[in-house]
Amino acid sequence: MKRLPDIVVPTLLPINVEEVTTAHEPKQISAGASAELLAYHARKRLICVRTLIFLAPLVALAALRDPVASVQLALGGGLGVLNMLAVMRQNERLVEGRSSRAVFVLNAQVRVFAVGILPAAVAFRLGQFWTVGLYFLGFFLPLALYAIEYRRSIQRKL
């Protein structure tokens, strides 16, 4: 960092500026960390595809039995993937220092409220409250698949 000269403002006392950064400098990432980061992003893409592959036949079967159940399952799966990606992105921003903890918590609260009220509203509107369980099955499926895939990647390293 360059040391800047003292700044004197006529109406104020002199200010000594010790450190000034004008732009974010790229962080140096080791080769191992870079490989882990690539694997992390690959896992995210893989889980999005696996969730779609896993839920598509279940949604089709549910549509044969009850269209509302298939809507809830598909809605849960779609919002579950979006929520997983949003949570991961917020975690990345928090770690990088580009987001405060207060913003992180506020975003989490909004997501929890939205994903909790949406299936209840759909079930209430359509009169089939038991379908809320299918929504949450679809919603948490991407997180469960990610946990399984992450465990496999750790076991492969050992």
C-alpha positions as CSV (number, residue, x, y, z in Angstrom):
1,M,0.0,0.0,0.0
2,K,1.2,3.5,-0.8
3,R,1.4,6.0,1.9
4,L,-0.6,9.1,1.0
5,P,0.4,12.6,2.2
6,D,-1.4,14.2,5.0
7,I,-4.6,15.9,3.9
8,V,-5.4,19.3,5.4
9,V,-8.9,20.6,5.2
10,P,-9.2,24.3,6.1
11,T,-12.0,23.9,8.6
12,L,-10.9,20.6,10.1
13,L,-7.8,19.2,11.7
14,P,-5.2,17.4,9.5
15,I,-6.2,13.9,8.7
16,N,-3.5,11.2,8.3
17,V,-4.5,8.6,5.7
18,E,-2.7,5.4,6.4
19,E,-4.3,2.9,4.1
20,V,-6.4,3.5,1.0
21,T,-7.7,0.9,-1.5
22,T,-9.4,2.1,-4.6
23,A,-10.3,-1.3,-6.1
24,H,-10.6,-4.9,-5.0
25,E,-7.4,-6.7,-5.7
26,P,-7.8,-10.2,-6.9
27,K,-7.0,-12.8,-4.2
28,Q,-4.3,-15.2,-4.8
29,I,-5.7,-18.8,-4.8
30,S,-3.5,-21.8,-4.4
31,A,-3.7,-24.6,-6.9
32,G,-5.4,-26.9,-4.4
33,A,-8.0,-24.3,-3.4
34,S,-8.6,-23.6,-7.1
35,A,-9.3,-27.3,-7.8
36,E,-11.6,-27.4,-4.8
37,L,-13.5,-24.3,-6.1
38,L,-13.9,-25.9,-9.5
39,A,-15.2,-29.1,-7.9
40,Y,-17.6,-27.1,-5.8
41,H,-19.1,-25.4,-8.9
42,A,-19.2,-28.7,-10.7
43,R,-21.1,-30.2,-7.8
44,K,-23.7,-27.4,-7.9
45,R,-24.4,-27.9,-11.6
46,L,-24.5,-31.7,-11.1
47,I,-27.1,-31.4,-8.3
48,C,-29.3,-29.1,-10.4
49,V,-29.4,-31.7,-13.2
50,R,-29.8,-34.7,-10.8
51,T,-32.7,-33.0,-9.1
52,L,-34.4,-32.5,-12.4
53,I,-33.7,-36.1,-13.5
54,F,-34.9,-37.5,-10.1
55,L,-38.1,-35.4,-9.9
56,A,-39.3,-35.6,-13.5
57,P,-40.6,-39.1,-13.3
58,L,-42.0,-38.6,-9.8
59,V,-43.9,-35.5,-11.0
60,A,-45.2,-37.4,-14.0
61,L,-46.5,-40.2,-11.8
62,A,-48.0,-37.8,-9.4
63,A,-49.8,-36.0,-12.2
64,L,-51.5,-39.3,-13.1
65,R,-52.8,-39.6,-9.6
66,D,-53.4,-36.0,-8.6
67,P,-52.4,-32.9,-10.6
68,V,-52.2,-30.7,-7.5
69,A,-49.7,-33.1,-6.0
70,S,-47.5,-32.9,-9.1
71,V,-47.6,-29.1,-9.0
72,Q,-46.5,-29.1,-5.4
73,L,-43.7,-31.5,-6.0
74,A,-42.5,-29.7,-9.1
75,L,-42.8,-26.3,-7.3
76,G,-40.9,-27.7,-4.4
77,G,-38.1,-29.1,-6.5
78,G,-37.7,-25.9,-8.6
79,L,-37.7,-23.6,-5.6
80,G,-35.5,-26.1,-3.7
81,V,-32.8,-25.8,-6.5
82,L,-33.2,-22.0,-6.5
83,N,-32.9,-21.8,-2.7
84,M,-29.9,-24.0,-2.7
85,L,-28.1,-21.8,-5.3
86,A,-29.2,-18.6,-3.4
87,V,-27.9,-19.9,-0.1
88,M,-24.6,-21.0,-1.6
89,R,-24.2,-17.7,-3.4
90,Q,-24.9,-15.8,-0.1
91,N,-22.4,-18.0,1.7
92,E,-19.8,-17.2,-1.0
93,R,-20.4,-13.5,-0.7
94,L,-20.2,-13.6,3.1
95,V,-16.9,-15.5,3.0
96,E,-15.5,-13.1,0.4
97,G,-16.5,-10.1,2.6
98,R,-18.9,-8.6,0.0
99,S,-21.9,-9.0,2.3
100,S,-22.6,-8.3,5.9
101,R,-24.0,-10.8,8.3
102,A,-27.1,-8.6,8.8
103,V,-27.9,-8.8,5.0
104,F,-27.2,-12.6,5.1
105,V,-29.6,-13.1,7.9
106,L,-32.3,-10.9,6.4
107,N,-32.1,-12.7,3.1
108,A,-32.3,-16.0,4.9
109,Q,-35.4,-14.9,6.8
110,V,-37.1,-13.7,3.6
111,R,-36.4,-17.1,1.9
112,V,-37.7,-19.1,4.9
113,F,-40.9,-17.0,5.0
114,A,-41.4,-17.3,1.2
115,V,-40.8,-21.1,1.0
116,G,-43.0,-21.7,4.0
117,I,-46.0,-19.6,3.0
118,L,-46.0,-20.5,-0.7
119,P,-46.9,-24.2,-0.4
120,A,-49.5,-23.5,2.3
121,A,-51.1,-20.9,0.2
122,V,-51.3,-23.2,-2.8
123,A,-52.6,-26.1,-0.7
124,F,-55.2,-23.8,1.0
125,R,-56.3,-22.4,-2.3
126,L,-56.8,-25.8,-3.9
127,G,-58.0,-27.5,-0.7
128,Q,-55.5,-30.3,-0.5
129,F,-53.4,-29.7,2.6
130,W,-51.6,-33.1,2.4
131,T,-49.7,-31.9,-0.7
132,V,-47.6,-29.6,1.4
133,G,-45.5,-32.6,2.4
134,L,-44.7,-33.3,-1.3
135,Y,-43.6,-29.7,-1.7
136,F,-41.1,-30.0,1.1
137,L,-39.9,-33.3,-0.2
138,G,-39.1,-31.6,-3.5
139,F,-37.7,-28.6,-1.7
140,F,-35.2,-30.4,0.4
141,L,-34.2,-33.0,-2.2
142,P,-31.4,-30.8,-3.8
143,L,-29.9,-30.3,-0.4
144,A,-30.0,-34.0,0.4
145,L,-28.5,-34.8,-3.0
146,Y,-25.7,-32.2,-2.5
147,A,-24.9,-33.7,1.0
148,I,-24.7,-37.2,-0.5
149,E,-22.5,-36.0,-3.4
150,Y,-20.2,-34.1,-1.1
151,R,-19.8,-37.1,1.1
152,R,-18.8,-39.2,-1.9
153,S,-16.2,-36.6,-3.0
154,I,-14.7,-36.7,0.5
155,Q,-14.5,-40.5,0.4
156,R,-12.9,-40.4,-3.0
157,K,-10.1,-38.3,-1.6
158,L,-9.4,-40.6,1.3
